[in-house]
Amino acid sequence: MRKGLKRTGWILLVMLAPFAFGADESKDSYTDAIKVFKSAGESSKFFKDSYGYAVFPTIGKGAIIVGGAYGDGRVYAQGKQIGTASMAQLSVGLQMGGQAYSEIIFFQDKRSLDEFTSGNFEFGADIGAVAITAGASAGAGTSGATASASGGQHDATTAGNYYKGVVVFTVAKGGLMYQAAVEGQKFTYKAL
């Protein structure tokens, strides 16, 4: 049994590598992700009304019965970067495939941002994400993964609303999984 889990772990690592480990998380990748969310559907209005946000340009997700996801992000308060964050997720069940997506979490007020930045923060079953339908393309090569997405004013499948002070939006960048679920995501935060 232990040998099988170890093999599954290695397979997941290989599946996630083009998306998570080879992705260019340069300043431009953050700027590009923010531009997508500013121009895509209902997420654009939250930039004006939220206290802050955390943006993850590329989250890589892979699964063969046991699944995992990982991504690095930046946290902003009132338009200025205040720290960095990382997201990790583990899931077990009937699942298979790999995916890369961008994610943004808006914080309604200082209290909700403080909860996120106070230590380990986790999404439970009571939170969902608004999946933004956008034209996307992705490819992996020897120099790492490249991805692009475009969104328009009417690309959100549903209107997002704050729940317990947060709202989450995702944009698929590529892959073979249908949904980027946020349940079980755990975040760590590091101040600048």
CORRAJO-V503774 format. One record per pair of residues at least 12 apart in sequence whose C-alpha atoms are under 7 Angstrom apart, sorted by sequence separation. I is the first residue (numbers start at 1). J is the second residue. D is the distance in whole Angstrom. If there is no record, write none. Layout:
I | J | D
I | J | D
This chain:
59 | 71 | 4
73 | 85 | 5
136 | 148 | 6
137 | 149 | 7
58 | 71 | 6
72 | 85 | 6
73 | 86 | 6
136 | 149 | 4
72 | 86 | 4
135 | 149 | 6
136 | 150 | 6
56 | 71 | 6
71 | 86 | 6
72 | 87 | 6
134 | 149 | 6
135 | 150 | 5
56 | 72 | 6
57 | 73 | 7
71 | 87 | 5
134 | 150 | 5
135 | 151 | 7
56 | 73 | 4
70 | 87 | 5
71 | 88 | 7
134 | 151 | 5
55 | 73 | 5
56 | 74 | 7
70 | 88 | 5
54 | 73 | 7
55 | 74 | 6
69 | 88 | 6
70 | 89 | 7
54 | 74 | 6
55 | 75 | 7
69 | 89 | 5
54 | 75 | 4
68 | 89 | 5
69 | 90 | 7
134 | 155 | 6
53 | 75 | 6
54 | 76 | 6
68 | 90 | 5
133 | 155 | 5
53 | 76 | 5
67 | 90 | 6
68 | 91 | 6
132 | 155 | 6
133 | 156 | 6
33 | 57 | 5
52 | 76 | 5
53 | 77 | 7
67 | 91 | 5
132 | 156 | 4
133 | 157 | 7
149 | 173 | 6
52 | 77 | 4
66 | 91 | 6
67 | 92 | 6
131 | 156 | 7
132 | 157 | 6
148 | 173 | 6
51 | 77 | 6
52 | 78 | 5
66 | 92 | 5
131 | 157 | 6
147 | 173 | 6
30 | 57 | 6
51 | 78 | 6
65 | 92 | 6
66 | 93 | 6
130 | 157 | 7
29 | 57 | 6
65 | 93 | 5
130 | 158 | 6
65 | 94 | 5
65 | 95 | 5
130 | 160 | 6
64 | 95 | 6
65 | 96 | 6
63 | 95 | 6
64 | 96 | 5
63 | 96 | 5
64 | 97 | 7
63 | 97 | 5
62 | 97 | 6
63 | 98 | 6
138 | 173 | 6
62 | 98 | 4
136 | 172 | 7
137 | 173 | 6
138 | 174 | 5
61 | 98 | 5
62 | 99 | 6
132 | 169 | 7
134 | 171 | 7
136 | 173 | 5
137 | 174 | 6
20 | 58 | 7
61 | 99 | 5
130 | 168 | 6
131 | 169 | 6
132 | 170 | 6
133 | 171 | 7
136 | 174 | 7
20 | 59 | 6
60 | 99 | 6
61 | 100 | 6
129 | 168 | 5
130 | 169 | 5
131 | 170 | 5
132 | 171 | 5
20 | 60 | 5
60 | 100 | 5
129 | 169 | 5
130 | 170 | 6
131 | 171 | 6
19 | 60 | 5
59 | 100 | 5
60 | 101 | 7
129 | 170 | 7
58 | 100 | 6
59 | 101 | 5
58 | 101 | 5
59 | 102 | 6
16 | 60 | 6
58 | 102 | 5
16 | 61 | 6
57 | 102 | 5
16 | 62 | 6
56 | 102 | 6
57 | 103 | 7
15 | 62 | 6
56 | 103 | 5
55 | 103 | 6
56 | 104 | 6
55 | 104 | 4
12 | 62 | 6
20 | 70 | 7
54 | 104 | 6
55 | 105 | 7
12 | 63 | 6
20 | 71 | 6
53 | 104 | 7
54 | 105 | 5
53 | 105 | 5
54 | 106 | 7
53 | 106 | 4
112 | 165 | 5
129 | 182 | 7
52 | 106 | 6
53 | 107 | 6
108 | 162 | 7
112 | 166 | 7
128 | 182 | 6
52 | 107 | 5
8 | 64 | 7
50 | 106 | 6
51 | 107 | 6
109 | 165 | 7
127 | 183 | 7
50 | 107 | 6
51 | 108 | 5
108 | 165 | 5
50 | 108 | 5
51 | 109 | 5
107 | 165 | 6
108 | 166 | 6
125 | 183 | 5
50 | 109 | 7
51 | 110 | 6
107 | 166 | 5
123 | 182 | 7
124 | 183 | 5
46 | 106 | 7
106 | 166 | 6
123 | 183 | 5
124 | 184 | 6
52 | 113 | 7
105 | 166 | 7
106 | 167 | 5
123 | 184 | 5
105 | 167 | 6
106 | 168 | 6
122 | 184 | 6
123 | 185 | 5
105 | 168 | 5
122 | 185 | 6
123 | 186 | 7
104 | 168 | 6
105 | 169 | 7
122 | 186 | 4
104 | 169 | 5
121 | 186 | 6
122 | 187 | 6
103 | 169 | 6
104 | 170 | 7
120 | 186 | 7
121 | 187 | 5
103 | 170 | 4
120 | 187 | 6
121 | 188 | 7
102 | 170 | 6
103 | 171 | 7
120 | 188 | 5
33 | 102 | 7
101 | 170 | 7
102 | 171 | 5
119 | 188 | 6
101 | 171 | 6
102 | 172 | 6
119 | 189 | 6
101 | 172 | 4
102 | 173 | 7
100 | 172 | 6
101 | 173 | 5
117 | 189 | 6
100 | 173 | 5
101 | 174 | 7
100 | 174 | 5
99 | 174 | 6
100 | 175 | 6
99 | 175 | 4
98 | 175 | 5
99 | 176 | 6
98 | 176 | 5
99 | 177 | 6
97 | 176 | 5
98 | 177 | 6
97 | 177 | 5
19 | 100 | 6
16 | 98 | 7
15 | 98 | 6
89 | 184 | 6
89 | 185 | 5
88 | 185 | 6
89 | 186 | 6
87 | 185 | 6
88 | 186 | 5
87 | 186 | 6
88 | 187 | 7
87 | 187 | 5
86 | 187 | 6
87 | 188 | 7
85 | 187 | 7
86 | 188 | 5
85 | 188 | 5
86 | 189 | 7
85 | 189 | 4
84 | 189 | 6
85 | 190 | 6
84 | 190 | 5
83 | 190 | 6
84 | 191 | 6
83 | 191 | 4
82 | 191 | 6
83 | 192 | 5
82 | 192 | 6
40 | 151 | 4
41 | 152 | 6
39 | 151 | 6
40 | 152 | 5
41 | 153 | 4
36 | 149 | 7
39 | 152 | 6
40 | 153 | 5
41 | 154 | 5
36 | 150 | 6
39 | 153 | 6
41 | 155 | 5
42 | 156 | 6
36 | 151 | 6
40 | 155 | 6
41 | 156 | 5
40 | 156 | 7
42 | 159 | 6
42 | 160 | 7
23 | 144 | 6
18 | 140 | 6
22 | 144 | 4
23 | 145 | 5
22 | 145 | 6
23 | 146 | 7
18 | 144 | 6
19 | 145 | 6
43 | 169 | 7
18 | 145 | 5
